Amino acid sequence: MRAILRIRRFNPEKDSKPYWGEYTLEDIQPTDRVLDLLNRVKWEQDGTLVYRRSCAHGVCGSDGMRINGVNRLACKVLAKSLTDGDGDAHVQIEPMLGMKVLKDLVVDMEPFFAHYRAVLPYFVNDTPAPEDGRERLQSQEDREVFDDTTKCILCACCTTSCPSFWANGDYVGPAAIVQAHRFIFDSRDMAADKRLDVLAEPDGVWRCRTIFNCTNACPRDIEITRAIGEVKLATRRGVEKQREVMRKEHAK
């Protein structure tokens, strides 16, 4: 099996604009992943190719990129899923959209993480800890309300697939809202109102246009658009009322 790769290249130190690098790999396996193909290009043909990767198991989220026009994790896309009628894998790889390209497939993630930090993505509870030294317990029903959004790995595939983010980089983006959702609906947390104040700003949750690109791009299958809708409702109904609605929905 053969792979034909077309990779968007850009080195700001010498290139005036991006260009396409084309590479052919022979004897690939159907179960090779796009990350394996990138590694072979770098190790066998062009050592200057730059991309991020770490765990290679779909957990760290570092190898998010645009593969054949769709945001994916390179370590989760199999070569056999990219074949056409001639049996070859045809792969076009680009950096994620909406963020500054630092080099080749590497983008500047700092604005993304600035939006993440803005929603207070950590547990807040100033009440005394349980006297027995145990953790603050929570019912299974209360946990189920936000369980889906605990799966986010901050790969940015959702945010960089969003047209609202492409149009306005000040929009906090789907990933930040997902992280806020995880804590807003945690019955043990005490900072939901502060997060909703942030998300009620013009560049907050209401900039979402419910296009569903984010849900389709998520490598962890999080129902992102639904989570964003639930945060919108919380800003209108109040957290407690919306949490109760969600609890009933999960109980069905």
Secondary structure, DSSP 4 states (H G I P E B T S, - for coil): --EEEEEEE--TTT-SS-EEEEEEE-S--TT-BHHHHHHHIIIII-TT-----SSSSSSS-TTEEEETTEEEETTT-BGGGGB-TTS-EEEEEEPPTTS-EEETTEE--HHHHHHHHHT--S----SPPPTTS------HHHHHTTGGGGG-----TTGGG-HHHHH-TTS-HHHHHHHHHHHHT-TT-S-HHHHHHHHTSTTSGGG-----HHHHH-TT---HHHHHHHHHHHHHH-HHHHHHHHHHHHH-
